[in-house]
Amino acid sequence: MFVPQILVKSEEIFEPELHISQYDRAREISKYLLMHYGELDDVFERAGHPLAAAHGYPRRLSELLRESARTTGTRVRTALDVGCNVGGVSHALSTWVEDRVVGVDISRRSIEVAKALTVGGGGVFSIVQQGPFTKDVEVRLPYPESCARVEFEVGDGADLESVEGSFDAVLLSNVVDRVADPELCLRQFGASERTLRSGGLLMIACPWSWYPEYSAPESWLGSARDATPSEEAVKALLASDFDLVTEVDEACVLRQNPREYDYFEAHVTVWRKH
């Protein structure tokens, strides 16, 4: 019998937690659990919601990478999910990656929750309704017959030296605009085969939402001087070491409460390493 473990308690959501990182706060963990694992009815409380098409972002990223592997004839035995948060993309990848998926995130609490959810096969967590009101959402991992082993570890996406193995595919979701040196972060995948093997696939999903609290404006990809957008700057940066396989936009929605949602469209590119 499935006995869900508690991942986020209702009382935790309203604690100020000003002394800890944003991504370690219970309220943030709750929102990302819902985004990664929640059913459509959990996220939207009425049928025909105008943002419903943005649901399922982690699964869609996984499927896009899978299709890129198929079209390029790339065998993916191992995959690295950088900025995995609570692990939704990692688990989606595990349905088709052959042997091993590793999720890495700088948030220690996100990794703890991802591990607990993996061991328990699911869990229960509280989400904000309105004011002091919450409701509990129970989730089970939707991939009970995963073919790949899933592991999680704390790590910095800008410096992955601690991660063991050279991977067949690497995915960065909403990471590049949150590291101090975006260019250095991306160059680590082309500079050697320590993290990504030759012939491997690199997926970058990013809304290019730049803020000075994460990185200095002069380090942002793109330039106001010559009107180069981030979408073109990332292509110029990777062109010497990679071939562009596909380029699309993918919508995502993050629920704040039943009347407030954060919506973004990630620019998604998949590259094959020379």
N, C-alpha and C positions, 0 to 999 in steps of 0.2 A: 504494500500500500504506500502511495506517495504521501509523505508528510513534509509539506513545504517549510523550509527554514526561513526565518525572518531576515531579510536583507537590509531594509530600512524601516525603522519604527516611525509612527506618526509624530510622536513627541520630538524626535530628532530633527524633523523638517523645519521646525520653528525656532531652533536654537540659533543664536547669532553666528557662532563659529567664526568670528572675525579674525581669530588668531591663526587660522589655517588657510591653505591655498584654496582658491575658488573651486577647483576640480576635486577637492577632497571633502567638500561640504555635503551633508546628507541631502539637502534639497537638490543639488546638482546631480548627485548619484541617482536620486529618484527619477529625475527628468530623463537622464540618459538610459536608465533601465527601461523606461517606458518606450523611448525611441528605438532601442535596440531589440526589445523582446515583446512589446505590447501588441495585442491584436488591434485591428482597426476600430472595434467597438470600445476598446479601452482608451484610445487616444481621442476619438471623436464620439460625443454622446448623442449625436443625431445623425440620421441617415442623410446621404447626399451632401456631406460637408464639402465646401469648395476647396479645401486643402487635402482631401482624401487621397488624391493621386500622388501626393508626396510621401505617403506612408510606405514603409519597407525599404528605406534607404540602404541599410547594411546588406540586405539580401540582393538588391539590385547591383551594388558594387561588386559583390562576389560573382554574380552571374555575368557581368560585363568582363571581368577578368577571366572567367572560365571560357567565354566565347573567344576572347583574344588568344588564349592558349590553344584553343581548337583551330582557329584560322591560321595561326602561325606554326602549328605543329609542335608546340612547346610542351614537353612532358613536365608536369609540376608534381614532384614528389614532396617538396617542402615549401612552405610559404611563411613569410614574416609579415605580421600586421602591426605596423608602427602607429602609435597613438590609438591603441585598441579600446581604450576606455573600459567599459564593462563587458566587452568581448563578443558583441553581436556579430560583427564581421568575421571574427576568428571562427566562430561556430558555423557560420554560413560557408566559409571556405572549407571547413572540415568535411563537408558533404561530397566534395569532389577532389580535393588534394589527396594524394595517395597515402602519404606516411605521417607527416608532422606539420602542425601549424603552431607557430609561436606568436603570442600577443604581447606587445611591450607598451607600457605607458609610464609616464613620469608620476602619475597619481598613485600613491601606495594604496589608498583606500579603494580606488577603482579596481586595482589588481586583486585586492583581498576579496571584493565582492564577486569579481569574475571567477576566481578560484572556487569560492563557496557555491556559486550557482552551478559551476561545472560538476563539482563533486556531488551535489545534491540533486542534479538533474532539473533544477528549477528553484523557485522560491516565491516568497511573498514580500511585497513592499508597499509602502504608503505613498500616495500622490496627493498633491494639493487640489482641493476643490475650490473653495472660496473662503476668504477670511481664515478662521481657525479650523475649518472643516477639511477632513481628508477622507480618502477611501482606500481600501486595500486592493491591490491587483495581484493575482496569483498567476505565475507563468511557469510553464514547463519548457525545457529545451525542445524546440521543434525538430530537432535532428537526432532522434534516438539511435539511428543506425549509421552514425558518422564513421567514415572509413579512415580518417586521420586522427592521430593523437593530438590533443589540444593542450598547450601549456601556456602559462602566463608568468611574466616576470616584470619587475620594476626596472625601467631603463629610460634613458634620455634619447629621444629620436634624433637629436642632433649629433650624437656620439654613441654609436652602437657597438663599440669594441667589446663590451661585456657579453654580447649575445653570441653564442657558439653556433658555428655552421655557416656555410655559404649557401644561400637559398636559391631556389628556382624561380621564385616570385616574391616581390616585396610590394606591399601596399601602404601608402601613406594617406590617411583620411583626415582632413582638417588639421594638419600638422604644420605645413610649411609656413603659414602666416602666424604661427604661434611659437616659433623658435627665434632665438636671438640673432642667428646668422643663417638666413634661408638658403643662400648660395652654398655655403659650406655644408649644410645639411644634405642638399641634393648631390653635391659633387662626391660625397663619400660612396655613392653607389656606382659611379663610373670610374673612380680612381683606381680600384683594385677589385679582386674577386673575393675579398674577405667576407662581404655581406651578400652580394648578388653575383652569381656566376655569369660567365660569358654565355650569351644566348638566352639569359633569363629575362623575365618580364618585370617592369616597374610601373605601378599604377600610382598616379598622383591625383587625388580628389581634393579640391580646395576652392572656397568661395572668394579667395583673395581679399579677405577682410582684414585690412592692416590697422594696427593700433600701436602707438608709441610705447605703451606699457609692456609690450611683448618684444618689440624690436625697434631699433633706431630707424627713422624714416629713410636715411641714406642707404640702408641695407635692404629695403623693400625691392622686390623684383618688379621691374618696370621703371620708367623714367618720365617725369613731367617735362623734362627739357626737350626730348624728341617725341613726346606723346606716344611712348611705347607702353601698351598695357601689360599687365602681369601675364596674361595668356600668351602673348608673343615672347615676352622675356624668358619664360620657362622653356619655350621651344628652342630659343637661341642658346640657352645654357646647356641643354642636353644634346643638341644636335651632333656634337663631335663624337659622342660615345654611344648614342642610341638611335634607333629608327622609330619614328612615330607609327604606331599600329592603329590607334583609333582615338577620336576626340569627340566627346559629347558633353551635354549638360545633364546633371541629375539633381532633381529637387529633393529637399529634405525638410521635415517639420519637427520642431521641438516644442512640446506642450508645456506652457507655464501654468495654465488653469483652463477650465472649459471655455473661457471667453478670450484667452490670450495665447497666441502661438508665435514662435519665432520661425520664420520661413527663409530658406536660402536656396540658391541654385549653385551647386558645386561645378566648377570646370574640371572635367575628368579627362585625363589623357593616359593612354597605356603605351609603353615604350618597350622595344626589344633591344637588349644590350648587344653591342658588336662582339 
